[in-house]
Amino acid sequence: MNLSTPEFRSSEDPSSPEYIPSSVYIDYGLSASYIIHQMLAMSALHLSTTFTDRQKVTYYHSYATGLQNRALSLFNQANPVLEVTASNCVRLFLFSSTVGVHLLCDTLYYQRESLDSFIDKFTHDIHVYRGVLTVVNQCSPAFLEQKIAPEITLSQIFLKRPEATGSECNDLMKLINASNIPEASRKVYETTSIELQSMFDAAQGKSRVAVLFTWLIRLSPDYVALLRRGEPEALVILTFYAVLLHRGRHMWLIGDGGRFLIEAIRDRLGESWWGWLRFPLEALQEPDIPSS
C-alpha cells in the first residue's frame, strides 16, 4: 500500500512533537469515510509526483483531485451544519489539516505556468488553511489536552507562537524599515516577518510540515492582499518562506517547490532587488542534508 512506503512517509518525523502516525488517520477514518478518501487522495497525489510519463502524471493527478472532491462531498454530507464539538474536534482537525497540506502540495507541483498563476492559487487556498485555525480555536481548552495518540495531544500538534529570537529575517526587517512604503504596509510586513522568524526558530534548521503549514494559517488578510497585488516586498517575504520549503526538498510534499518559488520571484523582481533576496538565493546553495 502506497501510504506505508518510505517515500510517501518522507514528510514524517517521529522525533517532532507534532508527529501523528498514519495509524491515527486510519483509526479515525474507520468512523469518518471522508478522512480515508482524503488519505487516498494524498496517496494518488504522491504517485503523480513519481512518474515522468505525462500520461501517468495526469492520470494520478486527476485521480487525486477526484478523490479529494469525493472526500469533501462526504464531509459536507456528514456535517450539513458545521459545529465543532468534543466528539468531532479531532476528526475535523485531521481532515481539514490534511486537505490543506494536499492543496499546498498540489500548488507547489502543478501551478508553475507562471508566477501569477501560482500566487493566484496559493492565495485562493489560504482560506482553506485558516479552517484549521477555526477548528482549533473552537475546541475547548480541556479538549485540546485530550490524547489523540498515546504520546500526543491536539495542543501539541498546533505549534504555539514562540517569541522570534533568530536572525534569518533580521536583514529583511531592516530593509522593510528603511524602505519608502506606506506605513500601513510596513506594519503588515513587519508583523508577517516576525511570524516568519518564529517559524525559522521552530524549525531549528530543518523543515517540518507543521512549521510550513502554521505560517500559512496565520497569514493576515492584509498581507495576502498585498501579495495578490504583486507588491515587491510581499514577494520578497514569500521567498524567505520558500527557504523553509527548500529545506524540506527531501519530502515528496515539497520537492523543488521552494527553488521554483525563489527563482520565479528573483526573475520577476530583477537585479535591483537581489540585495533583498540575498538570503533566499544563498539558501539555494545549501548542501543537501539527511532527511532524518
Backbone as CSV, one residue per row, in Angstrom:
resi,resn,N_x,N_y,N_z,CA_x,CA_y,CA_z,C_x,C_y,C_z
1,MET,0.858,-1.198,0.000,0.000,0.000,0.000,0.884,1.234,0.000
2,ASN,0.613,2.183,-0.911,1.474,3.347,-1.073,1.586,4.184,0.194
3,LEU,0.520,4.237,1.001,0.529,5.053,2.210,1.589,4.625,3.211
4,SER,2.038,3.386,3.120,3.006,2.876,4.091,4.434,2.851,3.561
5,THR,4.660,3.315,2.334,6.004,3.269,1.763,6.888,4.356,2.369
6,PRO,8.202,4.117,2.437,9.116,5.143,2.948,9.041,6.439,2.149
7,GLU,8.808,6.334,0.839,8.739,7.530,0.001,7.548,8.406,0.404
8,PHE,6.394,7.793,0.595,5.213,8.563,0.992,5.408,9.166,2.374
9,ARG,6.058,8.431,3.257,6.213,8.876,4.639,7.455,9.733,4.854
10,SER,8.061,10.218,3.762,9.280,11.025,3.882,9.040,12.334,4.616
11,SER,7.785,12.773,4.702,7.478,14.020,5.406,7.273,13.804,6.900
12,GLU,7.284,12.561,7.342,7.055,12.260,8.750,8.366,12.298,9.524
13,ASP,8.303,12.883,10.698,9.463,12.932,11.581,9.012,12.487,12.969
14,PRO,9.215,11.206,13.294,8.744,10.692,14.581,9.319,11.425,15.789
15,SER,10.436,12.149,15.606,11.044,12.853,16.730,10.396,14.211,16.994
16,SER,9.577,14.704,16.063,8.974,16.028,16.239,7.766,15.930,17.168
17,PRO,7.517,16.980,17.968,6.431,16.911,18.956,5.045,16.825,18.343
18,GLU,4.908,17.246,17.065,3.581,17.238,16.446,3.354,16.036,15.537
19,TYR,4.257,15.042,15.605,4.165,13.873,14.729,2.896,13.075,14.999
20,ILE,2.138,12.804,13.936,0.937,11.974,14.031,1.154,10.724,13.191
21,PRO,1.191,9.545,13.775,1.368,8.317,12.992,0.226,8.132,12.002
22,SER,0.524,7.507,10.881,-0.507,7.247,9.870,-1.650,6.422,10.439
23,SER,-1.328,5.570,11.413,-2.364,4.716,12.006,-3.470,5.534,12.669
24,VAL,-3.129,6.740,13.129,-4.141,7.593,13.760,-5.204,7.996,12.746
25,TYR,-4.751,8.371,11.536,-5.699,8.749,10.486,-6.597,7.563,10.118
26,ILE,-5.993,6.390,10.063,-6.772,5.197,9.716,-7.794,4.893,10.800
27,ASP,-7.371,4.989,12.065,-8.288,4.705,13.171,-9.495,5.645,13.141
28,TYR,-9.240,6.934,12.972,-10.349,7.892,12.930,-11.130,7.767,11.628
29,GLY,-10.453,7.353,10.568,-11.118,7.198,9.284,-12.122,6.067,9.257
30,LEU,-11.986,5.097,10.176,-12.937,3.985,10.231,-14.348,4.463,10.562
31,SER,-14.431,5.596,11.255,-15.750,6.154,11.586,-16.035,7.444,10.820
32,ALA,-15.137,7.797,9.899,-15.324,9.010,9.090,-14.717,8.740,7.719
33,SER,-15.539,8.279,6.790,-15.017,7.858,5.487,-14.361,8.996,4.721
34,TYR,-14.727,10.236,5.044,-14.097,11.356,4.335,-12.601,11.449,4.643
35,ILE,-12.187,11.010,5.825,-10.756,11.009,6.153,-10.027,9.967,5.310
36,ILE,-10.610,8.777,5.186,-9.998,7.728,4.366,-9.887,8.183,2.917
37,HIS,-10.939,8.783,2.384,-10.892,9.253,0.996,-9.816,10.328,0.814
38,GLN,-9.673,11.200,1.808,-8.641,12.232,1.703,-7.245,11.621,1.768
39,MET,-7.050,10.607,2.595,-5.752,9.939,2.647,-5.448,9.242,1.323
40,LEU,-6.471,8.639,0.712,-6.280,8.022,-0.602,-5.972,9.084,-1.652
41,ALA,-6.578,10.259,-1.512,-6.272,11.363,-2.426,-4.816,11.779,-2.291
42,MET,-4.321,11.826,-1.058,-2.907,12.148,-0.840,-2.011,11.092,-1.467
43,SER,-2.405,9.833,-1.346,-1.626,8.745,-1.933,-1.556,8.888,-3.450
44,ALA,-2.700,9.193,-4.080,-2.719,9.371,-5.533,-1.898,10.582,-5.947
45,LEU,-1.959,11.649,-5.146,-1.154,12.837,-5.448,0.327,12.500,-5.384
46,HIS,0.697,11.709,-4.368,2.094,11.280,-4.272,2.508,10.492,-5.503
47,LEU,1.676,9.554,-5.923,2.004,8.750,-7.103,2.174,9.628,-8.338
48,SER,1.399,10.703,-8.426,1.518,11.591,-9.588,2.880,12.265,-9.653
49,THR,3.553,12.378,-8.503,4.872,13.029,-8.477,6.012,12.056,-8.749
50,THR,5.703,10.766,-8.866,6.767,9.768,-9.014,7.037,9.387,-10.459
51,PHE,6.217,9.871,-11.389,6.365,9.496,-12.799,6.868,10.666,-13.636
52,THR,7.575,10.324,-14.706,7.961,11.328,-15.701,7.055,11.258,-16.922
53,ASP,6.393,10.133,-17.108,5.443,9.974,-18.208,4.237,10.889,-17.965
54,ARG,4.017,11.862,-18.866,2.971,12.853,-18.662,1.586,12.227,-18.550
55,GLN,1.362,11.144,-19.279,0.050,10.498,-19.230,-0.227,9.948,-17.835
56,LYS,0.789,9.315,-17.229,0.619,8.772,-15.880,0.505,9.894,-14.851
57,VAL,1.303,10.943,-15.036,1.218,12.090,-14.126,-0.196,12.663,-14.139
58,THR,-0.717,12.885,-15.344,-2.060,13.454,-15.485,-3.120,12.532,-14.893
59,TYR,-2.957,11.221,-15.125,-3.935,10.256,-14.616,-4.010,10.307,-13.091
60,TYR,-2.854,10.190,-12.428,-2.862,10.149,-10.965,-3.222,11.500,-10.355
61,HIS,-2.818,12.590,-11.021,-3.190,13.914,-10.522,-4.704,14.101,-10.601
62,SER,-5.293,13.702,-11.720,-6.752,13.798,-11.866,-7.463,12.880,-10.871
63,TYR,-6.887,11.693,-10.667,-7.464,10.742,-9.713,-7.429,11.324,-8.303
64,ALA,-6.320,11.977,-7.957,-6.196,12.606,-6.639,-7.245,13.696,-6.456
65,THR,-7.442,14.502,-7.490,-8.442,15.567,-7.417,-9.842,14.993,-7.243
66,GLY,-10.133,13.911,-7.972,-11.437,13.272,-7.850,-11.676,12.704,-6.468
67,LEU,-10.655,12.074,-5.897,-10.784,11.516,-4.553,-10.976,12.619,-3.518
68,GLN,-10.261,13.727,-3.694,-10.440,14.822,-2.739,-11.837,15.430,-2.860
69,ASN,-12.314,15.588,-4.075,-13.677,16.100,-4.248,-14.700,15.175,-3.590
70,ARG,-14.468,13.867,-3.712,-15.352,12.897,-3.066,-15.263,13.027,-1.545
71,ALA,-14.050,13.212,-1.035,-13.864,13.389,0.405,-14.613,14.624,0.897
72,LEU,-14.523,15.714,0.154,-15.218,16.943,0.543,-16.731,16.757,0.502
73,SER,-17.207,16.010,-0.489,-18.638,15.735,-0.586,-19.118,14.915,0.609
74,LEU,-18.347,13.884,0.966,-18.696,13.057,2.125,-18.654,13.876,3.413
75,PHE,-17.671,14.759,3.501,-17.561,15.619,4.683,-18.792,16.515,4.809
76,ASN,-19.205,17.121,3.703,-20.374,18.005,3.738,-21.649,17.233,4.077
77,GLN,-21.742,15.990,3.599,-22.902,15.167,3.936,-22.927,14.834,5.429
78,ALA,-21.742,14.578,5.979,-21.654,14.207,7.395,-21.804,15.413,8.318
79,ASN,-21.562,16.609,7.785,-21.613,17.826,8.601,-22.435,18.902,7.890
80,PRO,-23.742,18.668,7.700,-24.564,19.661,6.992,-24.569,21.015,7.690
81,VAL,-24.462,20.989,9.013,-24.285,22.210,9.803,-22.984,22.029,10.572
82,LEU,-21.964,22.770,10.177,-20.643,22.559,10.771,-20.588,23.143,12.175
83,GLU,-20.372,22.269,13.127,-20.248,22.676,14.519,-19.135,21.855,15.156
84,VAL,-18.165,22.543,15.750,-17.044,21.866,16.390,-17.456,21.467,17.799
85,THR,-17.416,20.168,18.069,-17.797,19.643,19.380,-16.695,18.736,19.906
86,ALA,-16.847,18.326,21.153,-15.868,17.425,21.753,-15.804,16.099,21.015
87,SER,-16.908,15.691,20.404,-16.945,14.388,19.741,-16.355,14.405,18.333
88,ASN,-16.284,15.587,17.704,-15.781,15.609,16.318,-14.542,16.467,16.116
89,CYS,-14.048,17.077,17.185,-12.948,18.037,17.053,-11.712,17.420,16.403
90,VAL,-11.319,16.244,16.854,-10.113,15.611,16.309,-10.317,15.240,14.847
91,ARG,-11.472,14.668,14.523,-11.738,14.302,13.126,-11.705,15.530,12.215
92,LEU,-12.307,16.630,12.667,-12.308,17.853,11.864,-10.897,18.388,11.683
93,PHE,-10.098,18.310,12.750,-8.716,18.786,12.650,-7.917,17.928,11.679
94,LEU,-8.005,16.618,11.822,-7.245,15.725,10.945,-7.640,15.932,9.489
95,PHE,-8.930,16.069,9.241,-9.396,16.224,7.860,-8.995,17.574,7.282
96,SER,-9.278,18.655,8.002,-9.003,19.982,7.454,-7.516,20.214,7.254
97,SER,-6.684,19.711,8.163,-5.241,19.904,8.006,-4.710,19.092,6.830
98,THR,-5.237,17.884,6.626,-4.784,17.066,5.505,-5.231,17.660,4.176
99,VAL,-6.445,18.192,4.123,-6.894,18.882,2.910,-5.980,20.070,2.617
100,GLY,-5.622,20.818,3.657,-4.748,21.970,3.470,-3.378,21.591,2.951
101,VAL,-2.784,20.548,3.530,-1.472,20.090,3.063,-1.560,19.604,1.617
102,HIS,-2.636,18.915,1.278,-2.855,18.448,-0.094,-2.872,19.636,-1.055
103,LEU,-3.611,20.686,-0.703,-3.705,21.858,-1.574,-2.353,22.532,-1.751
104,LEU,-1.584,22.643,-0.660,-0.257,23.253,-0.757,0.634,22.444,-1.678
105,CYS,0.641,21.128,-1.482,1.464,20.253,-2.321,1.045,20.358,-3.781
106,ASP,-0.250,20.333,-4.040,-0.755,20.423,-5.408,-0.318,21.733,-6.060
107,THR,-0.378,22.818,-5.299,0.029,24.121,-5.835,1.519,24.147,-6.141
108,LEU,2.331,23.590,-5.249,3.784,23.590,-5.453,4.181,22.810,-6.697
109,TYR,3.458,21.752,-6.998,3.816,20.908,-8.143,3.142,21.334,-9.445
110,TYR,1.898,21.793,-9.353,1.092,21.898,-10.576,0.602,23.308,-10.910
111,GLN,1.169,24.323,-10.268,0.820,25.711,-10.608,2.088,26.468,-10.993
112,ARG,2.751,25.998,-12.025,4.032,26.588,-12.411,4.012,27.216,-13.802
113,GLU,2.826,27.392,-14.365,2.767,28.020,-15.680,3.349,29.430,-15.622
114,SER,3.094,30.109,-14.516,3.624,31.455,-14.308,3.574,31.761,-12.823
115,LEU,4.334,32.771,-12.412,4.282,33.186,-11.015,2.885,33.702,-10.671
116,ASP,2.255,34.386,-11.613,0.914,34.923,-11.362,-0.089,33.810,-11.074
117,SER,-0.031,32.730,-11.847,-0.968,31.625,-11.619,-0.687,30.950,-10.284
118,PHE,0.590,30.861,-9.917,0.943,30.283,-8.624,0.369,31.128,-7.494
119,ILE,0.623,32.443,-7.538,0.154,33.330,-6.478,-1.365,33.301,-6.384
120,ASP,-2.027,33.271,-7.521,-3.489,33.248,-7.532,-4.019,32.009,-6.817
121,LYS,-3.475,30.842,-7.133,-3.912,29.597,-6.494,-3.492,29.566,-5.027
122,PHE,-2.272,29.974,-4.754,-1.718,29.965,-3.402,-2.575,30.807,-2.459
123,THR,-2.910,32.020,-2.879,-3.688,32.908,-2.015,-5.154,32.486,-1.948
124,HIS,-5.651,31.899,-3.013,-7.042,31.437,-3.010,-7.248,30.329,-1.983
125,ASP,-6.238,29.490,-1.802,-6.367,28.342,-0.897,-6.141,28.695,0.567
126,ILE,-5.651,29.905,0.837,-5.318,30.249,2.216,-6.544,30.209,3.123
127,HIS,-7.729,30.526,2.591,-8.931,30.465,3.428,-9.216,29.040,3.874
128,VAL,-8.787,28.051,3.073,-8.935,26.650,3.479,-7.985,26.351,4.631
129,TYR,-6.748,26.858,4.523,-5.793,26.652,5.612,-6.333,27.240,6.916
130,ARG,-6.981,28.385,6.816,-7.485,29.033,8.024,-8.598,28.215,8.680
131,GLY,-9.198,27.304,7.920,-10.206,26.434,8.505,-9.640,25.593,9.632
132,VAL,-8.348,25.257,9.538,-7.702,24.501,10.615,-7.669,25.338,11.882
133,LEU,-7.318,26.617,11.731,-7.278,27.516,12.885,-8.658,27.661,13.509
134,THR,-9.681,27.709,12.674,-11.052,27.813,13.170,-11.408,26.613,14.035
135,VAL,-11.032,25.421,13.565,-11.316,24.203,14.328,-10.625,24.248,15.681
136,VAL,-9.335,24.585,15.679,-8.572,24.603,16.926,-9.126,25.653,17.884
137,ASN,-9.455,26.834,17.362,-9.959,27.906,18.222,-11.296,27.558,18.860
138,GLN,-12.079,26.705,18.198,-13.392,26.347,18.731,-13.349,25.134,19.657
139,CYS,-12.200,24.489,19.739,-12.056,23.379,20.681,-11.853,23.945,22.086
140,SER,-12.501,23.363,23.056,-12.347,23.836,24.429,-10.930,23.555,24.911
141,PRO,-10.412,24.389,25.838,-9.059,24.158,26.367,-8.876,22.754,26.928
142,ALA,-9.900,22.239,27.606,-9.787,20.896,28.178,-9.658,19.848,27.082
143,PHE,-10.420,20.032,25.994,-10.376,19.030,24.935,-9.060,19.076,24.173
144,LEU,-8.426,20.249,24.126,-7.141,20.348,23.438,-6.092,19.454,24.088
145,GLU,-6.312,19.100,25.343,-5.359,18.242,26.046,-5.732,16.770,25.960
146,GLN,-6.810,16.445,25.269,-7.169,15.034,25.076,-6.146,14.366,24.175
147,LYS,-5.792,13.146,24.497,-4.773,12.445,23.726,-5.360,11.900,22.426
148,ILE,-4.708,12.247,21.317,-5.076,11.697,20.017,-4.417,10.335,19.846
149,ALA,-3.190,10.263,20.312,-2.406,9.032,20.320,-1.736,8.966,21.683
150,PRO,-1.115,7.839,22.037,-0.553,7.707,23.382,0.376,8.833,23.814
151,GLU,1.091,9.455,22.850,2.092,10.447,23.225,1.768,11.857,22.746
152,ILE,0.545,12.114,22.280,0.296,13.418,21.672,-1.115,13.919,21.957
153,THR,-1.204,15.238,22.172,-2.488,15.906,22.329,-2.660,16.900,21.187
154,LEU,-3.892,17.368,21.007,-4.155,18.303,19.919,-3.368,19.593,20.102
155,SER,-3.185,20.033,21.338,-2.457,21.274,21.571,-0.991,21.155,21.178
156,GLN,-0.431,19.940,21.219,0.961,19.750,20.815,1.127,19.850,19.304
157,ILE,0.102,19.462,18.558,0.198,19.454,17.106,0.250,20.862,16.557
158,PHE,-0.601,21.722,17.114,-0.690,23.080,16.592,0.385,23.922,17.260
159,LEU,1.380,24.309,16.485,2.533,25.000,17.042,2.135,26.284,17.753
160,LYS,2.585,26.435,18.983,2.382,27.694,19.682,3.329,28.740,19.095
161,ARG,2.921,29.994,19.200,3.709,31.074,18.624,4.869,31.416,19.555
162,PRO,6.106,30.996,19.229,7.236,31.332,20.082,7.686,32.765,19.829
163,GLU,8.400,33.333,20.773,8.980,34.655,20.555,10.088,34.538,19.512
164,ALA,10.081,35.443,18.540,11.079,35.389,17.468,12.430,35.838,18.007
165,THR,13.398,34.930,18.002,14.721,35.248,18.546,15.852,35.022,17.553
166,GLY,15.588,34.353,16.433,16.634,34.054,15.461,16.997,35.257,14.610
167,SER,17.873,35.022,13.642,18.407,36.137,12.844,18.116,36.024,11.356
168,GLU,17.442,34.969,10.926,17.251,34.762,9.488,16.551,35.941,8.809
169,CYS,15.629,36.574,9.504,14.844,37.663,8.906,15.315,39.053,9.333
170,ASN,16.458,39.140,10.018,16.933,40.441,10.502,17.150,41.437,9.373
171,ASP,17.895,41.025,8.342,18.169,41.938,7.230,16.881,42.322,6.512
172,LEU,15.974,41.375,6.387,14.691,41.656,5.746,13.950,42.753,6.499
173,MET,13.901,42.649,7.813,13.174,43.641,8.603,13.864,45.001,8.569
174,LYS,15.197,45.015,8.506,15.915,46.287,8.377,15.589,46.960,7.053
175,LEU,15.546,46.191,5.985,15.232,46.746,4.671,13.790,47.264,4.625
176,ILE,12.887,46.540,5.263,11.491,46.984,5.305,11.378,48.306,6.054
177,ASN,12.070,48.414,7.182,12.012,49.639,7.982,12.631,50.829,7.263
178,ALA,13.615,50.559,6.397,14.312,51.644,5.695,13.669,51.999,4.360
179,SER,12.692,51.229,3.936,12.119,51.424,2.605,11.063,52.528,2.600
180,ASN,10.823,53.066,1.420,9.844,54.141,1.240,8.506,53.536,0.816
181,ILE,7.779,53.033,1.802,6.481,52.398,1.536,5.454,52.961,2.513
182,PRO,4.168,52.845,2.202,3.138,53.334,3.126,3.270,52.684,4.502
183,GLU,2.998,53.466,5.534,3.175,52.974,6.897,2.291,51.761,7.187
184,ALA,1.095,51.755,6.638,0.196,50.615,6.866,0.794,49.336,6.300
185,SER,1.391,49.429,5.112,2.027,48.255,4.503,3.236,47.827,5.315
186,ARG,3.998,48.820,5.800,5.189,48.493,6.592,4.816,47.671,7.821
187,LYS,3.754,48.057,8.493,3.338,47.327,9.695,2.928,45.896,9.360
188,VAL,2.249,45.731,8.230,1.862,44.380,7.798,3.097,43.535,7.530
189,TYR,4.067,44.105,6.831,5.288,43.364,6.503,6.088,43.036,7.759
190,GLU,6.144,43.968,8.703,6.883,43.718,9.943,6.259,42.556,10.716
191,THR,4.950,42.597,10.871,4.257,41.532,11.598,4.434,40.186,10.910
192,THR,4.311,40.178,9.586,4.449,38.935,8.827,5.862,38.389,8.933
193,SER,6.857,39.281,8.911,8.256,38.853,9.009,8.574,38.296,10.387
194,ILE,8.010,38.903,11.424,8.222,38.394,12.781,7.616,37.003,12.925
195,GLU,6.412,36.822,12.379,5.788,35.493,12.386,6.672,34.483,11.664
196,LEU,7.230,34.908,10.539,8.074,34.005,9.758,9.348,33.667,10.517
197,GLN,9.923,34.650,11.212,11.118,34.368,12.008,10.818,33.336,13.093
198,SER,9.643,33.425,13.689,9.294,32.437,14.717,9.193,31.041,14.120
199,MET,8.833,30.947,12.837,8.788,29.650,12.169,10.204,29.126,11.908
200,PHE,11.126,30.019,11.536,12.526,29.604,11.405,13.043,29.092,12.745
201,ASP,12.681,29.779,13.826,13.119,29.345,15.152,12.551,27.969,15.491
202,ALA,11.274,27.766,15.183,10.641,26.478,15.482,11.229,25.356,14.640
203,ALA,11.618,25.681,13.406,12.157,24.654,12.506,13.519,24.163,12.951
204,GLN,14.304,25.022,13.601,15.628,24.652,14.104,16.506,24.045,13.011
205,GLY,16.527,24.736,11.864,17.411,24.312,10.781,16.850,23.229,9.893
206,LYS,15.701,22.651,10.265,15.069,21.619,9.448,13.760,22.168,8.889
207,SER,13.095,21.369,8.091,11.789,21.770,7.578,10.762,20.771,8.070
208,ARG,9.775,21.266,8.804,8.719,20.420,9.334,7.399,20.861,8.726
209,VAL,6.577,19.905,8.375,5.302,20.227,7.741,4.481,21.153,8.630
210,ALA,4.488,20.914,9.932,3.717,21.761,10.843,4.190,23.207,10.788
211,VAL,5.504,23.408,10.660,6.052,24.761,10.563,5.585,25.422,9.275
212,LEU,5.700,24.704,8.165,5.306,25.251,6.868,3.831,25.624,6.861
213,PHE,3.028,24.814,7.471,1.586,24.994,7.453,1.143,26.082,8.425
214,THR,1.806,26.154,9.585,1.399,27.104,10.617,1.527,28.544,10.133
215,TRP,2.605,28.854,9.424,2.768,30.231,8.930,1.640,30.591,7.972
216,LEU,1.262,29.664,7.108,0.181,29.930,6.159,-1.139,30.171,6.881
217,ILE,-1.381,29.407,7.931,-2.612,29.565,8.702,-2.692,30.958,9.315
218,ARG,-1.539,31.487,9.710,-1.517,32.751,10.446,-1.340,33.981,9.558
219,LEU,-1.244,33.800,8.262,-1.090,34.955,7.376,-2.290,35.888,7.498
220,SER,-2.007,37.175,7.609,-3.093,38.150,7.736,-3.725,38.428,6.379
221,PRO,-5.016,38.738,6.354,-5.672,39.112,5.091,-4.990,40.298,4.417
222,ASP,-4.431,41.213,5.213,-3.755,42.380,4.633,-2.512,41.960,3.852
223,TYR,-1.738,41.021,4.401,-0.563,40.549,3.665,-0.990,39.801,2.408
224,VAL,-2.007,38.984,2.516,-2.486,38.237,1.349,-2.913,39.199,0.244
225,ALA,-3.566,40.294,0.620,-3.987,41.288,-0.373,-2.776,41.926,-1.051
226,LEU,-1.741,42.240,-0.289,-0.519,42.817,-0.860,0.171,41.819,-1.781
227,LEU,0.142,40.558,-1.391,0.752,39.518,-2.216,-0.010,39.358,-3.529
228,ARG,-1.317,39.390,-3.466,-2.128,39.270,-4.680,-1.877,40.440,-5.633
229,ARG,-1.554,41.598,-5.081,-1.250,42.763,-5.921,0.157,42.699,-6.496
230,GLY,0.944,41.736,-6.027,2.302,41.596,-6.534,3.268,42.632,-6.007
231,GLU,2.982,43.173,-4.812,3.892,44.161,-4.229,5.259,43.507,-3.998
232,PRO,6.342,44.171,-4.413,7.678,43.547,-4.337,8.050,43.065,-2.942
233,GLU,7.774,43.875,-1.923,8.144,43.477,-0.566,7.390,42.224,-0.129
234,ALA,6.134,42.112,-0.543,5.354,40.913,-0.210,5.939,39.687,-0.890
235,LEU,6.385,39.855,-2.131,7.015,38.746,-2.850,8.335,38.352,-2.196
236,VAL,9.101,39.343,-1.745,10.373,39.039,-1.076,10.123,38.202,0.175
237,ILE,9.141,38.594,0.977,8.821,37.822,2.182,8.480,36.383,1.816
238,LEU,7.780,36.204,0.712,7.426,34.849,0.281,8.664,34.033,-0.070
239,THR,9.719,34.679,-0.584,10.951,33.930,-0.874,11.618,33.452,0.411
240,PHE,11.475,34.214,1.493,12.032,33.763,2.770,11.268,32.527,3.260
241,TYR,9.957,32.535,3.088,9.177,31.332,3.391,9.622,30.175,2.503
242,ALA,9.944,30.486,1.252,10.382,29.446,0.318,11.694,28.803,0.753
243,VAL,12.482,29.503,1.578,13.696,28.886,2.133,13.308,27.694,3.005
244,LEU,12.271,27.859,3.818,11.791,26.734,4.625,11.303,25.600,3.735
245,LEU,10.620,25.959,2.641,10.204,24.933,1.686,11.419,24.221,1.104
246,HIS,12.415,24.997,0.707,13.599,24.416,0.068,14.329,23.472,1.021
247,ARG,14.336,23.795,2.293,14.995,22.928,3.267,14.207,21.642,3.500
248,GLY,13.004,21.584,2.975,12.217,20.359,3.039,12.133,19.655,1.701
249,ARG,13.098,19.912,0.827,13.044,19.356,-0.535,13.153,17.839,-0.563
250,HIS,13.635,17.232,0.521,13.694,15.770,0.576,12.304,15.152,0.743
251,MET,11.324,15.968,1.144,9.963,15.465,1.337,9.212,15.532,0.015
252,TRP,8.511,14.470,-0.336,7.792,14.474,-1.606,6.738,15.573,-1.642
253,LEU,6.197,15.947,-0.490,5.192,17.002,-0.438,5.704,18.320,-0.998
254,ILE,7.008,18.538,-0.891,7.606,19.827,-1.252,8.407,19.744,-2.542
255,GLY,9.278,18.726,-2.640,10.124,18.609,-3.822,10.933,19.874,-4.045
256,ASP,11.012,20.313,-5.291,11.780,21.522,-5.599,10.893,22.765,-5.634
257,GLY,9.768,22.714,-4.913,8.849,23.846,-4.892,9.469,25.115,-4.348
258,GLY,10.335,24.989,-3.336,10.993,26.168,-2.785,11.911,26.824,-3.791
259,ARG,12.695,26.019,-4.493,13.590,26.551,-5.526,12.789,27.254,-6.619
260,PHE,11.724,26.603,-7.073,10.889,27.223,-8.108,10.424,28.607,-7.681
261,LEU,9.941,28.719,-6.450,9.371,29.974,-5.988,10.436,31.063,-5.865
262,ILE,11.587,30.713,-5.299,12.671,31.693,-5.160,13.129,32.185,-6.528
263,GLU,13.338,31.266,-7.448,13.841,31.649,-8.768,12.794,32.417,-9.571
264,ALA,11.527,32.050,-9.433,10.470,32.762,-10.160,10.342,34.201,-9.668
265,ILE,10.434,34.402,-8.359,10.340,35.758,-7.807,11.602,36.548,-8.124
266,ARG,12.753,35.907,-8.084,14.003,36.573,-8.494,13.875,37.097,-9.918
267,ASP,13.384,36.269,-10.811,13.249,36.679,-12.210,12.214,37.789,-12.368
268,ARG,11.154,37.763,-11.575,10.118,38.789,-11.658,10.653,40.150,-11.175
269,LEU,11.365,40.147,-10.063,11.801,41.410,-9.474,13.026,42.002,-10.161
270,GLY,13.902,41.157,-10.681,15.081,41.658,-11.373,16.241,41.972,-10.439
271,GLU,17.368,42.344,-11.033,18.615,42.517,-10.283,18.533,43.607,-9.227
272,SER,17.699,44.609,-9.431,17.635,45.713,-8.472,17.149,45.255,-7.094
273,TRP,16.543,44.070,-7.033,16.041,43.540,-5.764,16.903,42.409,-5.220
274,TRP,17.992,42.104,-5.850,18.805,40.969,-5.406,19.400,41.189,-4.018
275,GLY,19.605,42.443,-3.635,20.077,42.709,-2.281,19.073,42.241,-1.238
276,TRP,17.793,42.404,-1.539,16.744,41.918,-0.647,16.687,40.389,-0.646
277,LEU,17.089,39.800,-1.742,16.959,38.349,-1.919,18.237,37.582,-1.574
278,ARG,19.186,38.254,-0.964,20.484,37.615,-0.715,20.330,36.311,0.068
279,PHE,19.588,36.335,1.163,19.447,35.131,1.986,18.755,33.995,1.238
280,PRO,17.610,34.226,0.582,16.983,33.128,-0.171,17.866,32.585,-1.283
281,LEU,18.574,33.467,-1.994,19.435,32.991,-3.082,20.603,32.178,-2.539
282,GLU,21.155,32.597,-1.413,22.235,31.825,-0.799,21.723,30.475,-0.299
283,ALA,20.472,30.434,0.141,19.904,29.172,0.635,19.846,28.118,-0.462
284,LEU,19.720,28.562,-1.716,19.690,27.603,-2.825,21.014,26.874,-2.983
285,GLN,22.078,27.428,-2.404,23.398,26.798,-2.499,23.690,25.882,-1.320
286,GLU,22.767,25.797,-0.365,22.985,24.935,0.793,23.062,23.476,0.358
287,PRO,23.999,22.717,0.916,24.091,21.296,0.543,22.896,20.518,1.058
288,ASP,22.605,19.424,0.391,21.540,18.544,0.859,21.918,17.978,2.212
289,ILE,20.925,17.851,3.074,21.156,17.277,4.395,20.301,16.033,4.541
290,PRO,20.696,15.106,5.414,19.893,13.897,5.600,18.483,14.259,6.026
291,SER,17.521,13.445,5.604,16.119,13.714,5.920,15.741,13.327,7.332
292,SER,16.568,12.579,8.001,16.234,12.139,9.356,16.547,13.199,10.380
